[in-house]
Amino acid sequence: MAKKKTIITAAVTGAWPKKENNPNVPMTPSEIADDVYACWKAGAAIAHLHMRDDEGNGTMSTEKFTETWDLIHSRYPDCDIVLNLTTSGDIHADDEIRVAHVKKLKPEMASYDCGSMNWLNSGLFINSPKFLEECGLLFQELNVKPEIEAFDPGMIANAAYYLKKGVLKAPLHFQFCMGCANGIPGSIKNLLFMKETMEQLCPGSTWSCFGVGHSAMEILYGAVALGGHIRVGMEDNVMYAKGVLADSNAQFVERAARVIREYGNDVATPAEAREILGLKG
Ligand code: ZN
C-alpha cells in the first residue's frame, strides 16, 4: 500500500520576529526567497509568505510581495513550491490592501482567517463578516485556495457558515493555529478537539496545524499521528529547542521531514500537495 503523504508548509518569517529575536529570521525579499528555496530543498511543499518593510515590521505591501515572488521564480526556476500568501501580515492594513497582492499575483493559496480576536494581548485582529465574504468570493473568482486559519473552534464554525452560504467552496483546507496568545492553547487534546470539530462541521476537509513556542513538538508529532499536515518555521518559533535559537528555517523543515519518515509516512512533494489540496497548479 502506498504510504500516506504529509505536507510540510514552511512559514519562514511571519510578521513579528526580528533579527534581535533570532539573527537568522529572513526579512528582505532576497533573504525570504533564499529561505523558501532552502526549505523546498529540505522537503517543504508549501511556503507561507509574509513581508517586512524596511524597518522589519510586517507589511502588506504589494511591491514587497511582487519582488519576493519574482525573485523566487527568477533565482530558482527549478523550485516548484506552492506559494501561499498571507492576507494578515499587518493588523493596521485595510481590507483593500490585504487582498491587493492576491489580485495581482493570483497565488495558488492564500490565508483566510476565519474570525476576529485579540492579537498578542496588544491589538485587534479584525476579520469582519464583510471582509470574509468579499475575500471568500474573490478567492473563488481567482481560483485561489483559501487556507482557513482557525485560532479556536469558533472559527471552524464560522467556516461552516461560509461554506453553507457559498462564500467558501468544499473541500476546505484548514490550518489549526495552536498555542498563540489569545487563541486555543497547543496540546494534543485540543488538536484532537479541533480535528473532530472540523470533521463534524465540515466533513471531507483537509487540515494542517502548527504549535507556537513550547507546544511546537507536541503539535508536530500530533499532526503526523492524527493524519494531518504540518507547518513549521520562524513565523511560529524562533527557538529550535529550549534555550537553542534556530539556525535556519530549513532546520525546522528537516526535523519535520525526519519525524514524518520515522513515523512511516512520505513527505509530500509540491505536485502531491497540489493533488491532495486540489490546487490549480
Ligand atoms: Zn502567517
Boltz pocket constraint, residues with backbone or C-beta under 6 A from the ligand:
constraints:
  - pocket:
      binder: B
      contacts: [[A, 11], [A, 14], [A, 48], [A, 49], [A, 50], [A, 86], [A, 88], [A, 111], [A, 235]]
      max_distance: 6.0
